[in-house]
Amino acid sequence: RGMVPPGAFIGLLEETGMILEVGRWALRRAALEHAAWSAMGLKAGRIAVNVSPAQLRRKDFVDYVKDALGAVPDAGERIDLEITESMLMEDIEGSIAKLKAMRELGLNIAVDDFGTGYSSLSYLARLPISSLKIDWSFVIQMPKSPEQMAIVSTVISLARALNLKVVAEGVETEEQANLLRLLRCDEVQGYLFGKPVPPDELEKLLRPK
């Protein structure tokens, strides 16, 4: 079938519980790839790895992450964990404790798909996170909808007030990118800048021209 997108199989992995082992592998693989690039003298940004609900719900989540990254030197400087706000709200006190432990390991934490859940702002201020990621559904409608534009602007202002980095997901057009620049969004990501590629192709992009 060629390259299979994650959306085609992640649901099945979560249903069967295989997401725990695959998630551990993904964390380790990302850290190893980053370490290999560093050993070649290539400058790569931190790699963001999504955390599934099944992973975060584990009582031994901290040890689970330590096991996945234990064999990689300076793993905390290489990896960001992305966790959706709805997952964090399932057990807010437990999430805070787990994320504090992750930050102590040097890992950055991003709240993914922000704006699509039901997080309390009082809890948001307590979370030991480093960035908010604005969901693509707001970004894609922003040029045609003043209401969506206002939501994006508000999230950016909120992130700044909480001293958090803000990242916009799903940027596909120059118009979207220009609007986000005007709103002083810290970072943007999406197909306008690049599509997912295998590690060897990404390595070529990291090499100085």
C-alpha positions as CSV (number, residue, x, y, z in Angstrom):
1,R,0.0,0.0,0.0
2,G,3.0,2.3,0.2
3,M,3.1,5.0,2.9
4,V,0.2,4.6,5.4
5,P,-0.9,7.8,7.3
6,P,-1.2,7.6,11.1
7,G,-4.9,8.3,10.9
8,A,-5.4,4.9,9.2
9,F,-4.0,2.8,12.0
10,I,-3.7,4.8,15.3
11,G,-7.3,4.1,16.2
12,L,-6.7,0.3,15.9
13,L,-3.5,0.6,18.0
14,E,-5.4,2.3,20.7
15,E,-8.3,-0.2,20.6
16,T,-5.9,-3.2,20.9
17,G,-3.5,-1.6,23.5
18,M,-0.6,-1.9,21.1
19,I,-0.3,1.9,21.2
20,L,1.7,1.5,24.4
21,E,4.5,-0.4,22.8
22,V,4.4,1.6,19.5
23,G,4.4,4.8,21.5
24,R,7.4,3.7,23.5
25,W,9.2,2.8,20.2
26,A,8.2,6.2,18.6
27,L,9.7,8.1,21.6
28,R,12.9,6.1,21.5
29,R,13.2,6.3,17.7
30,A,12.7,10.1,17.6
31,A,15.4,10.6,20.3
32,L,17.8,8.2,18.5
33,E,17.3,10.0,15.2
34,H,18.0,13.4,16.8
35,A,21.1,12.1,18.5
36,A,22.4,10.7,15.2
37,W,21.9,14.0,13.4
38,S,23.7,15.8,16.3
39,A,26.6,13.3,16.0
40,M,26.8,14.3,12.3
41,G,27.0,18.0,13.2
42,L,23.6,18.7,11.9
43,K,21.4,21.3,13.7
44,A,17.9,19.9,14.2
45,G,15.1,21.4,16.1
46,R,13.5,19.4,18.9
47,I,11.2,16.6,17.8
48,A,7.6,16.7,18.9
49,V,6.1,13.3,19.8
50,N,2.3,12.8,20.4
51,V,1.3,11.1,23.6
52,S,-1.9,9.0,23.5
53,P,-4.6,8.8,26.2
54,A,-3.5,5.2,27.0
55,Q,0.0,6.3,27.6
56,L,-0.8,9.3,29.9
57,R,-3.3,7.2,31.9
58,R,-0.6,4.8,33.0
59,K,0.2,5.2,36.7
60,D,3.9,4.5,35.7
61,F,3.8,7.0,32.9
62,V,7.0,8.7,34.2
63,D,8.9,5.4,34.3
64,Y,7.5,4.5,31.0
65,V,9.0,7.6,29.4
66,K,12.3,7.2,31.2
67,D,12.5,3.6,29.9
68,A,11.8,4.8,26.3
69,L,14.5,7.5,26.5
70,G,16.9,6.0,28.9
71,A,19.4,4.8,26.3
72,V,19.6,8.2,24.5
73,P,22.1,10.8,25.8
74,D,20.6,14.2,26.6
75,A,17.1,12.9,25.5
76,G,15.4,15.7,27.4
77,E,17.1,18.3,25.1
78,R,15.8,16.5,22.0
79,I,12.1,15.8,22.6
80,D,8.9,17.7,23.1
81,L,5.7,15.8,24.2
82,E,2.4,16.8,22.7
83,I,-0.7,16.1,24.8
84,T,-4.2,17.2,23.9
85,E,-6.1,19.5,26.4
86,S,-9.0,17.0,26.7
87,M,-6.5,14.3,27.8
88,L,-5.1,16.6,30.5
89,M,-8.5,17.4,31.9
90,E,-9.4,13.8,32.5
91,D,-7.3,13.8,35.6
92,I,-5.9,17.3,36.1
93,E,-4.1,16.7,39.4
94,G,-2.5,13.5,38.1
95,S,-1.6,15.2,34.9
96,I,0.1,18.1,36.7
97,A,2.2,15.7,38.8
98,K,3.3,13.6,35.7
99,L,4.1,16.7,33.6
100,K,6.2,18.2,36.4
101,A,8.2,15.0,36.4
102,M,8.6,15.3,32.6
103,R,9.8,18.9,32.9
104,E,12.4,17.7,35.5
105,L,13.7,15.4,32.8
106,G,14.2,18.4,30.5
107,L,11.3,17.6,28.2
108,N,9.1,20.4,26.9
109,I,5.4,19.9,27.0
110,A,3.0,21.3,24.4
111,V,-0.8,21.3,24.7
112,D,-2.0,20.1,21.3
113,D,-5.2,21.0,19.5
114,F,-5.8,23.8,21.9
115,G,-9.3,25.4,21.6
116,T,-11.1,22.1,20.8
117,G,-11.4,20.9,24.4
118,Y,-12.9,22.2,27.6
119,S,-9.9,23.3,29.7
120,S,-10.3,25.6,32.7
121,L,-8.1,28.6,32.5
122,S,-7.3,28.3,36.2
123,Y,-6.0,24.8,35.6
124,L,-4.2,25.9,32.5
125,A,-2.2,28.4,34.5
126,R,-1.1,25.5,36.9
127,L,0.0,23.1,34.2
128,P,3.8,22.9,33.8
129,I,3.7,23.3,30.1
130,S,5.9,25.2,27.6
131,S,3.6,25.9,24.6
132,L,0.1,26.0,23.2
133,K,-0.7,24.7,19.7
134,I,-3.7,26.3,18.0
135,D,-5.8,23.7,16.3
136,W,-5.7,23.7,12.5
137,S,-9.6,24.0,12.4
138,F,-9.3,27.6,13.6
139,V,-6.3,28.4,11.3
140,I,-7.9,27.2,8.1
141,Q,-11.1,29.3,8.7
142,M,-9.2,32.4,9.9
143,P,-9.0,34.3,6.6
144,K,-12.7,34.1,5.9
145,S,-14.1,34.3,9.5
146,P,-13.6,37.3,11.8
147,E,-14.8,35.1,14.7
148,Q,-12.1,32.5,14.0
149,M,-9.6,35.3,13.6
150,A,-10.6,36.6,17.0
151,I,-10.2,33.2,18.6
152,V,-6.7,32.8,17.2
153,S,-5.8,36.3,18.4
154,T,-7.2,35.6,21.8
155,V,-5.2,32.3,22.2
156,I,-2.0,34.1,21.2
157,S,-2.6,36.8,23.8
158,L,-3.5,34.2,26.4
159,A,-0.2,32.3,25.7
160,R,1.8,35.5,26.0
161,A,0.1,36.4,29.3
162,L,1.0,32.9,30.6
163,N,4.6,33.2,29.2
164,L,4.0,30.3,26.9
165,K,5.2,29.8,23.3
166,V,2.3,29.6,20.8
167,V,2.3,27.5,17.6
168,A,-0.3,27.5,14.9
169,E,-1.0,24.1,13.2
170,G,-2.2,23.3,9.7
171,V,-0.9,26.4,7.8
172,E,-1.4,25.7,4.1
173,T,-1.5,29.2,2.5
174,E,0.5,32.3,2.4
175,E,-2.6,34.3,3.5
176,Q,-2.8,32.2,6.7
177,A,0.9,32.6,7.3
178,N,0.8,36.4,6.8
179,L,-2.1,36.8,9.2
180,L,-0.3,34.8,11.9
181,R,2.8,36.9,11.4
182,L,0.7,40.1,12.0
183,L,-0.8,38.5,15.1
184,R,2.8,37.7,16.3
185,C,2.4,34.0,16.5
186,D,5.7,32.5,17.6
187,E,5.8,29.5,15.3
188,V,3.7,28.0,12.5
189,Q,3.7,24.6,10.9
190,G,1.9,23.0,8.0
191,Y,2.1,21.8,4.4
192,L,3.0,25.4,3.3
193,F,6.5,24.7,4.7
194,G,6.9,21.0,4.3
195,K,5.2,17.6,4.3
196,P,6.1,14.6,6.4
197,V,9.2,12.8,5.0
198,P,11.3,9.8,6.1
199,P,14.4,10.5,8.3
200,D,16.9,10.2,5.4
201,E,15.1,12.8,3.4
202,L,14.9,15.1,6.4
203,E,18.6,14.6,6.9
204,K,19.2,16.1,3.5
205,L,17.2,19.2,4.4
206,L,19.2,19.7,7.6
207,R,22.5,19.7,5.7
208,P,24.0,23.2,5.0
209,K,23.5,24.3,1.4
